[in-house]
């Protein structure tokens, strides 16, 4: 599953993005404006969680645009895998490791990123044919140091840490070769989405992107000594 063509392509796309906004949408009507804000902020990726009844419709609205990679999060059952794939999800994320969910993802040819934070869970994921997992909840499970420790015996496994991560933590996680991308919700606050404040979402997204992808022109200027007093 982890090495299948569709899964490998989606994982590569997440790695290029380096960040995955983890979204809770209470109203599918907000999906379009949210997608606009993410794309304008330079981050054409989203994980829409199945924590509300609006999830499937929101995924469909965002996936139909064709300009961003949309995944389904908090997927707990094979039936939810079916709903997510039918809505156009390009990858499926679970908080824990469920054989039934992983196997249904394999049947539907969609990338599965189940949660795994212990050596036992990572090894179980490997036995299911996976090479990438969600490290969740990252903040209370040892953070970047724990991922570094797990990456030593599990050299071929990649991680997407999520949960309890903020902007100040990005360098620690993204400095690890084993980390594909970091998931977070600070750039997509649920209250800002509810209130229709997508300008703030766009700004927070752009600020997050700037942290992980410094402006090439600015970096080149710094190397040449430009801008010094």
MIDOSE-1310 file (N, C-alpha, C; in nm, 2 decimals, decimal comma, always signed):
residues 229
xxxx	+0,08/-0,12/+0,00/+0,00/+0,00/+0,00/+0,09/+0,13/+0,00; +0,19/+0,13/+0,09/+0,27/+0,25/+0,10/+0,35/+0,28/-0,02; +0,38/+0,17/-0,10/+0,46/+0,19/-0,22/+0,38/+0,19/-0,35; +0,25/+0,19/-0,34/+0,16/+0,19/-0,46/+0,18/+0,32/-0,53
xxxx	+0,15/+0,33/-0,66/+0,17/+0,45/-0,73/+0,08/+0,57/-0,68; -0,05/+0,54/-0,65/-0,13/+0,65/-0,60/-0,08/+0,70/-0,47; -0,05/+0,61/-0,38/+0,00/+0,64/-0,24/+0,13/+0,72/-0,25; +0,22/+0,67/-0,33/+0,35/+0,74/-0,34/+0,34/+0,88/-0,39
xxxx	+0,25/+0,90/-0,49/+0,23/+1,03/-0,55/+0,17/+1,13/-0,44; +0,07/+1,08/-0,37/+0,01/+1,17/-0,27/+0,11/+1,20/-0,16; +0,19/+1,10/-0,12/+0,29/+1,13/-0,01/+0,39/+1,23/-0,06; +0,43/+1,22/-0,18/+0,53/+1,31/-0,24/+0,47/+1,45/-0,24
xxxx	+0,34/+1,46/-0,27/+0,27/+1,59/-0,27/+0,27/+1,65/-0,13; +0,25/+1,57/-0,03/+0,25/+1,62/+0,11/+0,39/+1,66/+0,15; +0,49/+1,59/+0,10/+0,62/+1,63/+0,13/+0,66/+1,76/+0,07; +0,61/+1,79/-0,05/+0,64/+1,92/-0,11/+0,57/+2,03/-0,04
xxxx	+0,45/+2,00/+0,01/+0,38/+2,11/+0,09/+0,45/+2,13/+0,22; +0,49/+2,03/+0,29/+0,56/+2,04/+0,42/+0,46/+2,07/+0,54; +0,35/+2,12/+0,50/+0,24/+2,15/+0,60/+0,11/+2,09/+0,56; +0,03/+2,05/+0,65/-0,10/+2,00/+0,62/-0,20/+2,07/+0,72
xxxx	-0,28/+2,16/+0,67/-0,39/+2,22/+0,76/-0,49/+2,12/+0,79; -0,51/+2,10/+0,92/-0,61/+2,00/+0,97/-0,74/+2,08/+1,00; -0,85/+2,06/+0,92/-0,96/+2,14/+0,92/-1,09/+2,08/+0,98; -1,16/+2,15/+1,06/-1,29/+2,11/+1,11/-1,39/+2,21/+1,05
xxxx	-1,48/+2,16/+0,96/-1,58/+2,24/+0,89/-1,72/+2,21/+0,95; -1,79/+2,31/+1,00/-1,92/+2,29/+1,05/-2,03/+2,31/+0,94; -1,99/+2,37/+0,83/-2,08/+2,40/+0,72/-2,00/+2,38/+0,59; -2,05/+2,29/+0,51/-1,99/+2,27/+0,38/-1,98/+2,39/+0,29
xxxx	-2,07/+2,49/+0,31/-2,06/+2,61/+0,24/-1,93/+2,69/+0,26; -1,86/+2,66/+0,37/-1,74/+2,73/+0,39/-1,62/+2,66/+0,32; -1,64/+2,55/+0,26/-1,53/+2,48/+0,19/-1,47/+2,56/+0,08; -1,55/+2,62/-0,01/-1,50/+2,70/-0,12/-1,41/+2,81/-0,07
xxxx	-1,47/+2,90/+0,01/-1,39/+3,02/+0,06/-1,26/+2,97/+0,14; -1,27/+2,86/+0,21/-1,15/+2,81/+0,28/-1,05/+2,77/+0,18; -1,09/+2,69/+0,08/-1,00/+2,65/-0,03/-0,93/+2,77/-0,10; -1,01/+2,87/-0,12/-0,96/+3,00/-0,18/-0,84/+3,05/-0,09
xxxx	-0,87/+3,06/+0,04/-0,77/+3,12/+0,13/-0,65/+3,03/+0,14; -0,66/+2,90/+0,14/-0,54/+2,82/+0,15/-0,46/+2,83/+0,02; -0,52/+2,83/-0,10/-0,45/+2,84/-0,22/-0,38/+2,98/-0,23; -0,45/+3,08/-0,19/-0,40/+3,22/-0,19/-0,28/+3,23/-0,10
xxxx	-0,29/+3,16/+0,01/-0,18/+3,16/+0,11/-0,06/+3,07/+0,07; -0,07/+3,00/-0,04/+0,04/+2,92/-0,09/+0,04/+2,78/-0,04; -0,07/+2,73/+0,01/-0,08/+2,59/+0,07/-0,20/+2,52/+0,01; -0,18/+2,46/-0,11/-0,30/+2,39/-0,17/-0,32/+2,25/-0,12
xxxx	-0,33/+2,23/+0,01/-0,34/+2,10/+0,08/-0,44/+2,12/+0,19; -0,52/+2,02/+0,22/-0,61/+2,02/+0,34/-0,64/+1,88/+0,39; -0,66/+1,87/+0,51/-0,71/+1,74/+0,57/-0,84/+1,78/+0,64; -0,95/+1,74/+0,58/-1,09/+1,77/+0,64/-1,13/+1,66/+0,73
xxxx	-1,15/+1,69/+0,85/-1,18/+1,58/+0,95/-1,32/+1,54/+0,95; -1,35/+1,41/+0,97/-1,48/+1,36/+0,98/-1,53/+1,38/+1,12; -1,52/+1,50/+1,18/-1,57/+1,53/+1,31/-1,71/+1,59/+1,30; -1,75/+1,63/+1,18/-1,88/+1,69/+1,17/-1,96/+1,63/+1,05
xxxx	-2,09/+1,64/+1,04/-2,16/+1,58/+0,93/-2,13/+1,65/+0,80; -2,07/+1,77/+0,80/-2,04/+1,84/+0,68/-1,91/+1,79/+0,61; -1,84/+1,70/+0,67/-1,71/+1,66/+0,62/-1,72/+1,61/+0,47; -1,80/+1,51/+0,44/-1,80/+1,45/+0,31/-1,83/+1,56/+0,20
xxxx	-1,93/+1,64/+0,23/-1,97/+1,74/+0,13/-1,86/+1,85/+0,11; -1,79/+1,88/+0,22/-1,68/+1,98/+0,22/-1,57/+1,92/+0,14; -1,54/+1,79/+0,16/-1,43/+1,73/+0,08/-1,46/+1,73/-0,07; -1,59/+1,70/-0,10/-1,63/+1,70/-0,24/-1,62/+1,84/-0,30
xxxx	-1,66/+1,94/-0,23/-1,65/+2,08/-0,28/-1,51/+2,12/-0,31; -1,42/+2,08/-0,22/-1,28/+2,12/-0,23/-1,21/+2,04/-0,34; -1,24/+1,91/-0,34/-1,17/+1,82/-0,44/-1,21/+1,85/-0,58; -1,34/+1,89/-0,60/-1,39/+1,92/-0,73/-1,32/+2,04/-0,80
xxxx	-1,26/+2,12/-0,72/-1,19/+2,24/-0,77/-1,07/+2,20/-0,86; -1,00/+2,10/-0,82/-0,88/+2,05/-0,89/-0,75/+2,12/-0,87; -0,75/+2,22/-0,77/-0,63/+2,29/-0,75/-0,57/+2,27/-0,61; -0,62/+2,17/-0,54/-0,56/+2,14/-0,41/-0,58/+1,99/-0,38
xxxx	-0,49/+1,94/-0,30/-0,50/+1,80/-0,26/-0,57/+1,79/-0,13; -0,69/+1,72/-0,13/-0,77/+1,71/-0,01/-0,77/+1,57/+0,04; -0,75/+1,56/+0,18/-0,76/+1,43/+0,24/-0,87/+1,43/+0,34; -0,90/+1,31/+0,39/-1,00/+1,30/+0,50/-0,94/+1,26/+0,63
xxxx	-0,97/+1,33/+0,73/-0,91/+1,30/+0,86/-1,01/+1,24/+0,96; -0,96/+1,19/+1,07/-1,04/+1,13/+1,18/-1,13/+1,02/+1,12; -1,08/+0,94/+1,03/-1,15/+0,83/+0,97/-1,14/+0,71/+1,06; -1,25/+0,66/+1,11/-1,25/+0,55/+1,21/-1,30/+0,42/+1,16
xxxx	-1,37/+0,42/+1,04/-1,44/+0,29/+1,00/-1,42/+0,28/+0,85; -1,43/+0,15/+0,80/-1,43/+0,13/+0,65/-1,54/+0,21/+0,58; -1,65/+0,22/+0,64/-1,76/+0,30/+0,58/-1,72/+0,44/+0,56; -1,65/+0,50/+0,65/-1,60/+0,64/+0,63/-1,49/+0,64/+0,52
xxxx	-1,42/+0,54/+0,51/-1,32/+0,54/+0,40/-1,40/+0,54/+0,26; -1,50/+0,47/+0,25/-1,59/+0,47/+0,13/-1,64/+0,61/+0,11; -1,69/+0,67/+0,21/-1,75/+0,81/+0,20/-1,64/+0,90/+0,15; -1,52/+0,89/+0,21/-1,42/+0,99/+0,18/-1,37/+0,97/+0,04
xxxx	-1,35/+0,85/-0,01/-1,31/+0,82/-0,15/-1,42/+0,87/-0,24; -1,54/+0,84/-0,21/-1,65/+0,88/-0,30/-1,66/+1,03/-0,31; -1,62/+1,10/-0,21/-1,62/+1,25/-0,21/-1,50/+1,31/-0,28; -1,40/+1,22/-0,31/-1,28/+1,27/-0,38/-1,15/+1,29/-0,29
xxxx	-1,15/+1,23/-0,17/-1,03/+1,24/-0,09/-0,91/+1,17/-0,15; -0,80/+1,24/-0,15/-0,68/+1,18/-0,20/-0,60/+1,10/-0,11; -0,63/+1,11/+0,02/-0,56/+1,03/+0,12/-0,65/+1,03/+0,25; -0,63/+0,93/+0,33/-0,71/+0,90/+0,45/-0,63/+0,90/+0,57
xxxx	-0,66/+0,97/+0,67/-0,59/+0,98/+0,80/-0,67/+0,93/+0,91; -0,61/+0,85/+1,00/-0,68/+0,80/+1,12/-0,60/+0,83/+1,24; -0,67/+0,85/+1,35/-0,60/+0,88/+1,48/-0,52/+0,76/+1,53; -0,57/+0,64/+1,50/-0,50/+0,52/+1,55/-0,49/+0,42/+1,43
xxxx	-0,43/+0,31/+1,46/-0,41/+0,20/+1,36/-0,52/+0,10/+1,36; -0,60/+0,10/+1,26/-0,71/+0,00/+1,24/-0,68/-0,08/+1,12; -0,67/-0,21/+1,14/-0,65/-0,30/+1,02/-0,76/-0,29/+0,92; -0,89/-0,28/+0,97/-1,00/-0,27/+0,88/-0,99/-0,14/+0,79
xxxx	-0,96/-0,03/+0,85/-0,95/+0,09/+0,78/-0,83/+0,09/+0,68; -0,72/+0,04/+0,72/-0,60/+0,03/+0,63/-0,63/-0,06/+0,51; -0,70/-0,18/+0,54/-0,73/-0,27/+0,43/-0,83/-0,21/+0,34; -0,93/-0,14/+0,39/-1,02/-0,08/+0,30/-0,96/+0,03/+0,21
xxxx	-0,86/+0,10/+0,27/-0,79/+0,20/+0,19/-0,71/+0,13/+0,08; -0,65/+0,02/+0,11/-0,58/-0,06/+0,01/-0,67/-0,10/-0,11; -0,79/-0,15/-0,07/-0,89/-0,19/-0,17/-0,93/-0,07/-0,26; -0,94/+0,05/-0,20/-0,99/+0,16/-0,27/-0,87/+0,24/-0,34
xxxx	-0,75/+0,19/-0,32/-0,63/+0,25/-0,38/-0,61/+0,39/-0,34; -0,62/+0,42/-0,21/-0,60/+0,55/-0,15/-0,50/+0,54/-0,04; -0,41/+0,64/-0,03/-0,31/+0,65/+0,07/-0,37/+0,65/+0,21; -0,32/+0,56/+0,30/-0,36/+0,55/+0,43/-0,25/+0,60/+0,52
xxxx	-0,29/+0,69/+0,62/-0,19/+0,74/+0,72/-0,25/+0,72/+0,86; -0,24/+0,60/+0,91/-0,30/+0,57/+1,04/-0,21/+0,62/+1,15; -0,26/+0,65/+1,27/-0,18/+0,70/+1,38/-0,10/+0,59/+1,44; +0,02/+0,62/+1,47/+0,12/+0,53/+1,54/+0,22/+0,61/+1,61
xxxx	+0,24/+0,58/+1,74/+0,33/+0,65/+1,82/+0,43/+0,56/+1,90; +0,41/+0,43/+1,89/+0,50/+0,34/+1,96/+0,56/+0,24/+1,86; +0,67/+0,18/+1,91/+0,74/+0,09/+1,82/+0,65/-0,03/+1,78; +0,56/-0,07/+1,87/+0,47/-0,18/+1,84/+0,37/-0,14/+1,73
xxxx	+0,32/-0,02/+1,74/+0,22/+0,03/+1,64/+0,29/+0,05/+1,51; +0,41/+0,11/+1,51/+0,49/+0,12/+1,38/+0,51/-0,01/+1,31; +0,55/-0,11/+1,39/+0,58/-0,24/+1,34/+0,45/-0,30/+1,28; +0,34/-0,28/+1,35/+0,21/-0,33/+1,30/+0,18/-0,27/+1,17
xxxx	+0,21/-0,14/+1,16/+0,18/-0,07/+1,03/+0,26/-0,13/+0,92; +0,39/-0,16/+0,95/+0,48/-0,22/+0,85/+0,42/-0,35/+0,80; +0,37/-0,43/+0,90/+0,31/-0,56/+0,86/+0,19/-0,55/+0,77; +0,13/-0,43/+0,78/+0,01/-0,41/+0,69/+0,05/-0,35/+0,55
xxxx	+0,18/-0,34/+0,53/+0,23/-0,29/+0,41/+0,25/-0,14/+0,40; +0,24/-0,07/+0,51/+0,26/+0,08/+0,51/+0,40/+0,12/+0,53; +0,44/+0,24/+0,47/+0,57/+0,29/+0,50/+0,56/+0,43/+0,55; +0,44/+0,48/+0,58/+0,42/+0,62/+0,64/+0,30/+0,61/+0,73
xxxx	+0,32/+0,68/+0,84/+0,21/+0,69/+0,95/+0,20/+0,83/+1,00; +0,08/+0,85/+1,06/+0,06/+0,98/+1,13/+0,11/+0,96/+1,27; +0,19/+1,05/+1,32/+0,24/+1,05/+1,46/+0,15/+1,14/+1,54; +0,06/+1,07/+1,61/-0,05/+1,15/+1,68/-0,08/+1,08/+1,81
xxxx	-0,10/+1,17/+1,92/-0,08/+1,31/+1,92/+0,06/+1,34/+1,95; +0,12/+1,42/+1,86/+0,27/+1,44/+1,87/+0,31/+1,51/+1,99; +0,24/+1,62/+2,03/+0,28/+1,70/+2,14/+0,29/+1,63/+2,27; +0,20/+1,53/+2,30/+0,20/+1,45/+2,42/+0,27/+1,32/+2,41
xxxx	+0,33/+1,29/+2,29/+0,38/+1,15/+2,27/+0,53/+1,16/+2,25; +0,60/+1,26/+2,30/+0,74/+1,27/+2,29/+0,79/+1,37/+2,18; +0,70/+1,41/+2,10/+0,74/+1,51/+2,00/+0,85/+1,47/+1,90; +0,93/+1,56/+1,86/+1,04/+1,53/+1,76/+1,14/+1,43/+1,81
xxxx	+1,17/+1,44/+1,93/+1,27/+1,35/+1,99/+1,22/+1,20/+1,98; +1,09/+1,18/+2,00/+1,04/+1,05/+1,99/+1,04/+1,00/+1,85; +1,01/+1,08/+1,75/+1,02/+1,04/+1,61/+1,16/+1,01/+1,57; +1,26/+1,09/+1,62/+1,40/+1,06/+1,59/+1,44/+0,92/+1,65
xxxx	+1,39/+0,89/+1,77/+1,42/+0,76/+1,83/+1,36/+0,65/+1,75; +1,23/+0,66/+1,70/+1,17/+0,56/+1,63/+1,23/+0,54/+1,49; +1,28/+0,65/+1,43/+1,33/+0,64/+1,30/+1,46/+0,56/+1,29; +1,53/+0,55/+1,41/+1,65/+0,47/+1,41/+1,63/+0,32/+1,37
xxxx	+1,54/+0,25/+1,45/+1,52/+0,11/+1,41/+1,43/+0,09/+1,29; +1,34/+0,19/+1,26/+1,25/+0,19/+1,15/+1,29/+0,29/+1,04; +1,41/+0,26/+0,98/+1,47/+0,35/+0,89/+1,39/+0,39/+0,77; +1,30/+0,29/+0,72/+1,22/+0,32/+0,60/+1,09/+0,38/+0,62
xxxx	+1,05/+0,41/+0,75/+0,92/+0,47/+0,78/+0,93/+0,62/+0,78; +0,82/+0,68/+0,73/+0,81/+0,83/+0,73/+0,69/+0,86/+0,82; +0,70/+0,98/+0,88/+0,60/+1,03/+0,98/+0,54/+1,16/+0,94; +0,41/+1,17/+0,98/+0,34/+1,30/+0,96/+0,29/+1,34/+1,10
xxxx	+0,37/+1,41/+1,18/+0,33/+1,45/+1,31/+0,22/+1,55/+1,32; +0,13/+1,52/+1,41/+0,01/+1,61/+1,42/-0,04/+1,61/+1,56; -0,09/+1,72/+1,61/-0,15/+1,72/+1,74/-0,06/+1,79/+1,84; -0,11/+1,91/+1,88/-0,03/+1,99/+1,98/+0,09/+2,06/+1,92
xxxx	+0,09/+2,08/+1,79/+0,21/+2,14/+1,72/+0,17/+2,29/+1,68; +0,26/+2,38/+1,71/+0,24/+2,52/+1,67/+0,36/+2,56/+1,59; +0,35/+2,69/+1,54/+0,46/+2,74/+1,45/+0,60/+2,73/+1,51; +0,61/+2,75/+1,64/+0,74/+2,75/+1,70/+0,81/+2,61/+1,70
xxxx	+0,73/+2,50/+1,68/+0,78/+2,37/+1,68/+0,82/+2,32/+1,54; +0,79/+2,39/+1,44/+0,81/+2,34/+1,30/+0,95/+2,30/+1,27; +1,05/+2,38/+1,31/+1,19/+2,35/+1,28/+1,23/+2,22/+1,34; +1,19/+2,19/+1,46/+1,23/+2,07/+1,53/+1,18/+1,94/+1,45
xxxx	+1,06/+1,95/+1,40/+1,00/+1,84/+1,33/+1,05/+1,83/+1,18; +1,05/+1,94/+1,11/+1,09/+1,94/+0,97/+1,24/+1,92/+0,95; +1,31/+1,94/+1,06/+1,46/+1,91/+1,05/+1,49/+1,76/+1,05; +1,39/+1,68/+1,07/+1,41/+1,53/+1,07/+1,38/+1,48/+0,93
xxxx	+1,48/+1,40/+0,88/+1,46/+1,34/+0,74/+1,33/+1,25/+0,74; +1,30/+1,19/+0,85/+1,19/+1,09/+0,86/+1,05/+1,16/+0,85; +1,05/+1,29/+0,87/+0,92/+1,37/+0,87/+0,89/+1,41/+0,73; +0,77/+1,37/+0,68/+0,72/+1,41/+0,55/+0,66/+1,55/+0,55
xxxx	+0,57/+1,58/+0,65/+0,51/+1,70/+0,66/+0,45/+1,71/+0,80; +0,41/+1,83/+0,84/+0,36/+1,85/+0,98/+0,21/+1,89/+0,96; +0,13/+1,83/+1,04/-0,01/+1,87/+1,04/-0,04/+1,96/+1,16; -0,13/+2,06/+1,13/-0,17/+2,15/+1,23/-0,29/+2,23/+1,20
xxxx	-0,35/+2,29/+1,30/-0,48/+2,36/+1,28/-0,46/+2,51/+1,31; -0,34/+2,56/+1,35/-0,33/+2,70/+1,39/-0,36/+2,79/+1,28; -0,34/+2,75/+1,15/-0,36/+2,84/+1,04/-0,51/+2,83/+0,99; -0,58/+2,74/+1,04/-0,73/+2,73/+1,00/-0,81/+2,72/+1,13
xxxx	-0,81/+2,83/+1,21/-0,89/+2,82/+1,34/-1,04/+2,80/+1,31; -1,10/+2,72/+1,38/-1,24/+2,68/+1,36/-1,33/+2,80/+1,38; -1,30/+2,89/+1,48/-1,38/+3,00/+1,50/-1,37/+3,11/+1,39; -1,25/+3,12/+1,33/-1,24/+3,21/+1,22/-1,31/+3,17/+1,09
xxxx	-1,31/+3,03/+1,07/-1,39/+2,98/+0,96/-1,54/+3,00/+0,98; -1,58/+2,97/+1,10/-1,73/+2,98/+1,14/-1,77/+3,13/+1,11; -1,69/+3,22/+1,14/-1,73/+3,37/+1,13/-1,71/+3,42/+0,99; -1,65/+3,34/+0,90/-1,63/+3,38/+0,77/-1,51/+3,47/+0,75
xxxx	-1,42/+3,47/+0,85/-1,29/+3,55/+0,84/-1,18/+3,48/+0,76; -1,20/+3,46/+0,64/-1,11/+3,39/+0,55/-0,98/+3,47/+0,52; -0,99/+3,60/+0,54/-0,87/+3,68/+0,52/-0,77/+3,65/+0,63; -0,81/+3,63/+0,75/-0,72/+3,59/+0,86/-0,66/+3,45/+0,83
xxxx	-0,75/+3,36/+0,78/-0,70/+3,22/+0,74/-0,59/+3,24/+0,64; -0,61/+3,32/+0,54/-0,51/+3,34/+0,43/-0,38/+3,39/+0,49; -0,39/+3,49/+0,58/-0,27/+3,55/+0,64/-0,20/+3,45/+0,72; -0,27/+3,37/+0,81/-0,21/+3,27/+0,89/-0,14/+3,16/+0,80
xxxx	-0,21/+3,13/+0,70/-0,15/+3,03/+0,61/-0,02/+3,08/+0,54; -0,03/+3,20/+0,49/+0,09/+3,26/+0,43/+0,21/+3,27/+0,53; +0,18/+3,30/+0,65/+0,28/+3,31/+0,75/+0,34/+3,17/+0,78; +0,26/+3,07/+0,79/+0,30/+2,93/+0,81/+0,39/+2,89/+0,69
xxxx	+0,35/+2,91/+0,57/+0,43/+2,88/+0,46/+0,56/+2,95/+0,46; +0,57/+3,07/+0,50/+0,69/+3,15/+0,50/+0,79/+3,09/+0,60; +0,74/+3,02/+0,70/+0,83/+2,96/+0,80/+0,90/+2,84/+0,74; +0,83/+2,77/+0,65/+0,89/+2,64/+0,60/+0,95/+2,66/+0,46
xxxx	+0,91/+2,76/+0,39/+0,96/+2,79/+0,26/+1,01/+2,93/+0,25; +1,12/+2,97/+0,30/+1,17/+3,11/+0,30/+1,17/+3,16/+0,16; +1,14/+3,29/+0,14/+1,15/+3,35/+0,01/+1,28/+3,34/-0,05; +1,29/+3,28/-0,17/+1,42/+3,25/-0,24/+1,50/+3,39/-0,26
xxxx	+1,43/+3,49/-0,30/+1,49/+3,62/-0,33/+1,56/+3,67/-0,20; +1,48/+3,66/-0,09/+1,53/+3,71/+0,04/+1,66/+3,63/+0,08; +1,65/+3,50/+0,06/+1,76/+3,41/+0,10/+1,88/+3,45/+0,02; +1,86/+3,47/-0,12/+1,98/+3,50/-0,20/+2,04/+3,63/-0,16
xxxx	+1,95/+3,73/-0,13/+2,00/+3,86/-0,09/+2,08/+3,85/+0,04; +2,04/+3,77/+0,13/+2,11/+3,75/+0,26/+2,25/+3,69/+0,23; +2,25/+3,59/+0,14/+2,38/+3,53/+0,11/+2,48/+3,63/+0,04; +2,43/+3,73/-0,03/+2,51/+3,83/-0,10/+2,54/+3,94/+0,00
xxxx	+2,48/+3,94/+0,11/+2,50/+4,05/+0,21/+2,42/+4,17/+0,18; +2,31/+4,16/+0,10/+2,23/+4,27/+0,07/+2,14/+4,30/+0,19; +2,11/+4,43/+0,20/+2,02/+4,48/+0,31/+2,09/+4,50/+0,44; +2,23/+4,49/+0,44/+2,30/+4,52/+0,56/+2,32/+4,67/+0,58
x	+2,32/+4,71/+0,70/+2,34/+4,86/+0,72/+2,48/+4,90/+0,69
